[in-house]
Amino acid sequence: MGTYRQYCPIARASEILAERWTPLIVRNLMFGADTFSALAKGLPAMSRSMLIKRLEQLERAGIID
C-alpha cells in the first residue's frame, strides 16, 4: 500500500480508506455484513483473495477486529 508518510489524520485515513474496494467493504460492514460469506456475496466482482487482503489491511489499521 502506498503511503503519504504524514501524520495528518486526513492523509492517514486516505491511505487506509482510499484503497480500491475498501470503501465498499466498510459500507457492507456498516450495513450489517458480519461474516466473510456475507461480505463476499455483497461484492460479487471482488476476488476472495483480494477481500482477504483488504480485511487484513483494515485489521492491521485497527478499523476492524
HUKA-V990546 format. One record per run of one state. SS is the DSSP state (h for helix, s for strand, l for the rest). FROM is the first residue (numbers start at 1). LEN is the number of residues. If there is no record, write none. Layout:
ss: (SS & SS)
from: (FROM & FROM)
len: (LEN & LEN)
//
This chain:
ss: (l & h & l & h & l & h & l & h & l)
from: (1 & 9 & 18 & 22 & 31 & 36 & 43 & 48 & 61)
len: (8 & 9 & 4 & 9 & 5 & 7 & 5 & 13 & 5)
//
